[in-house]
Amino acid sequence: MEQVHVNLKKKIDDSYDILIDRGLLDKVASELKKENIGNKYAIITDSVVEKLFAKRLLNSLKDEGLKAAIASFKAGEKSKTIDMFNKLNEKIHSFGLDRRSAIIALGGGVVGDLAGFVAACYMRGINYIQIPTTLLAQVDSSIGGKVAVDLKKIVAEHFTNQKRFT
């Protein structure tokens, strides 16, 4: 009998930087250009944040010569679904994103969860940048890389069980 050893040890540094500054939104484009994180960018945001900040970010990316587009969805937890995940994947595919591209999550926790899940799955994973716009997202959902969508049956069971235990 022969034995083949498959070495799966990882020696990868998963560290990352968190940038904190006033007016950082206006500096994102130059930082991305300097770091060369992607060849194209999809800004994933919700309908509220889109009106407040997305066009400003999009214009600054384009001013730096970076290719970018916005994909938005209706604000709220109800949008964090597999259906919206599929729609966002189709939208960013229509933008021409590839393995060298990156997703920018611009928004709060729902945006970060959904955009991060898209980035993790699209073409087996592409680069991902989070720009949290709420205090909770700044200290919670944008740190650590936990992303997800809600599954209808599990959400329904959770709320049914929650009522029973309160």
C-alpha positions as CSV (number, residue, x, y, z in Angstrom):
1,M,0.0,0.0,0.0
2,E,1.2,3.5,-0.8
3,Q,0.4,6.5,1.3
4,V,0.3,10.1,-0.1
5,H,0.3,13.0,2.4
6,V,-1.9,16.0,1.4
7,N,-0.5,19.0,3.3
8,L,-3.3,21.5,4.0
9,K,-1.5,23.6,6.5
10,K,-2.1,27.3,6.0
11,K,0.4,29.9,6.5
12,I,-1.7,32.8,5.4
13,D,-1.9,36.1,7.4
14,D,-5.6,37.0,7.4
15,S,-4.9,40.3,9.1
16,Y,-6.4,43.5,7.6
17,D,-6.4,47.2,8.3
18,I,-9.3,49.3,9.6
19,L,-9.1,52.9,8.5
20,I,-10.6,55.5,10.8
21,D,-10.7,59.2,9.9
22,R,-13.0,62.2,9.4
23,G,-14.1,62.5,5.8
24,L,-12.8,59.1,4.9
25,L,-15.5,58.6,2.2
26,D,-13.7,61.2,0.0
27,K,-10.4,59.4,0.4
28,V,-11.6,55.9,-0.4
29,A,-11.0,56.2,-4.2
30,S,-7.4,57.3,-3.8
31,E,-6.7,54.5,-1.3
32,L,-8.2,51.9,-3.6
33,K,-6.2,53.2,-6.5
34,K,-3.0,53.2,-4.4
35,E,-3.6,49.6,-3.0
36,N,-4.8,48.2,-6.4
37,I,-7.5,46.1,-4.7
38,G,-9.6,45.7,-7.8
39,N,-9.9,46.3,-11.5
40,K,-13.6,47.2,-11.2
41,Y,-15.8,47.9,-8.3
42,A,-19.5,47.3,-7.5
43,I,-20.8,49.5,-4.8
44,I,-23.6,47.5,-3.0
45,T,-25.8,49.6,-0.9
46,D,-29.4,50.1,0.1
47,S,-32.0,52.6,-1.1
48,V,-31.5,55.0,1.8
49,V,-27.7,55.1,1.8
50,E,-27.7,55.2,-2.0
51,K,-29.4,58.6,-1.8
52,L,-27.0,59.9,0.9
53,F,-23.6,58.7,-0.2
54,A,-23.4,56.3,-3.1
55,K,-23.2,58.7,-6.0
56,R,-20.6,60.7,-4.2
57,L,-18.5,57.6,-3.8
58,L,-19.1,56.5,-7.4
59,N,-18.1,59.9,-8.7
60,S,-14.9,59.9,-6.6
61,L,-14.0,56.4,-7.9
62,K,-14.5,57.5,-11.5
63,D,-12.5,60.7,-10.9
64,E,-9.6,58.5,-10.0
65,G,-10.0,56.6,-13.2
66,L,-11.5,53.5,-11.5
67,K,-14.4,51.6,-13.1
68,A,-17.4,51.3,-10.8
69,A,-21.2,50.9,-10.7
70,I,-23.9,50.9,-8.0
71,A,-26.2,48.0,-7.2
72,S,-28.8,48.9,-4.6
73,F,-31.7,47.2,-3.0
74,K,-34.7,48.3,-0.8
75,A,-33.5,49.1,2.7
76,G,-34.3,46.8,5.6
77,E,-33.8,43.3,7.0
78,K,-36.5,42.0,4.6
79,S,-34.1,42.4,1.7
80,K,-31.5,40.1,3.2
81,T,-32.7,37.1,1.3
82,I,-31.4,34.4,-1.2
83,D,-33.6,36.1,-3.9
84,M,-31.8,39.4,-3.3
85,F,-28.4,37.6,-3.2
86,N,-29.2,36.2,-6.7
87,K,-30.4,39.5,-8.0
88,L,-27.2,41.2,-6.8
89,N,-25.0,38.5,-8.4
90,E,-26.8,39.0,-11.7
91,K,-26.4,42.7,-11.4
92,I,-22.7,42.7,-10.7
93,H,-22.2,40.1,-13.5
94,S,-23.9,42.5,-15.9
95,F,-21.3,45.2,-14.7
96,G,-18.6,42.8,-15.9
97,L,-17.0,42.1,-12.6
98,D,-14.5,39.2,-12.6
99,R,-12.1,37.5,-10.3
100,R,-9.9,40.6,-10.1
101,S,-12.8,42.9,-9.2
102,A,-14.0,44.0,-5.7
103,I,-17.2,44.8,-4.0
104,I,-17.7,47.8,-1.8
105,A,-20.3,47.5,0.9
106,L,-21.6,51.0,1.6
107,G,-24.1,50.9,4.5
108,G,-25.2,49.4,7.7
109,G,-25.4,45.8,8.9
110,V,-27.8,44.5,6.3
111,V,-25.7,45.9,3.5
112,G,-22.5,44.5,5.0
113,D,-24.1,41.0,5.5
114,L,-25.6,40.9,2.0
115,A,-22.7,42.4,0.1
116,G,-20.2,40.3,2.0
117,F,-22.1,37.1,1.2
118,V,-22.1,38.1,-2.5
119,A,-18.4,38.8,-2.4
120,A,-17.7,35.5,-0.7
121,C,-19.6,33.5,-3.3
122,Y,-19.2,35.5,-6.6
123,M,-16.7,33.6,-8.7
124,R,-15.6,31.7,-5.6
125,G,-14.8,34.9,-3.8
126,I,-13.6,38.3,-4.7
127,N,-12.1,41.2,-2.7
128,Y,-14.4,43.0,-0.4
129,I,-14.3,46.5,1.2
130,Q,-16.7,47.6,3.9
131,I,-17.6,51.2,4.5
132,P,-20.0,51.1,7.4
133,T,-22.4,54.1,7.7
134,T,-24.0,53.3,11.1
135,L,-22.4,53.1,14.5
136,L,-23.5,49.6,15.0
137,A,-22.0,48.5,11.7
138,Q,-18.8,50.3,12.6
139,V,-18.3,48.3,15.8
140,D,-20.0,45.1,15.0
141,S,-21.0,43.8,11.5
142,S,-18.1,45.3,9.6
143,I,-15.5,43.6,11.8
144,G,-14.8,39.9,11.6
145,G,-16.1,38.9,8.3
146,K,-19.3,37.1,9.3
147,V,-21.8,37.5,6.5
148,A,-25.1,35.9,5.6
149,V,-28.7,36.0,4.3
150,D,-31.8,35.1,6.1
151,L,-33.6,31.9,5.1
152,K,-37.4,32.2,5.3
153,K,-38.1,29.0,7.2
154,I,-35.4,29.7,9.8
155,V,-36.6,33.3,10.3
156,A,-40.2,32.1,10.7
157,E,-39.1,29.4,13.3
158,H,-37.0,31.9,15.1
159,F,-39.8,34.4,15.6
160,T,-42.2,31.6,16.6
161,N,-39.8,30.2,19.2
162,Q,-38.9,33.7,20.4
163,K,-42.6,34.4,21.2
164,R,-42.8,31.1,23.1
165,F,-39.8,31.9,25.3
166,T,-40.6,35.5,26.1
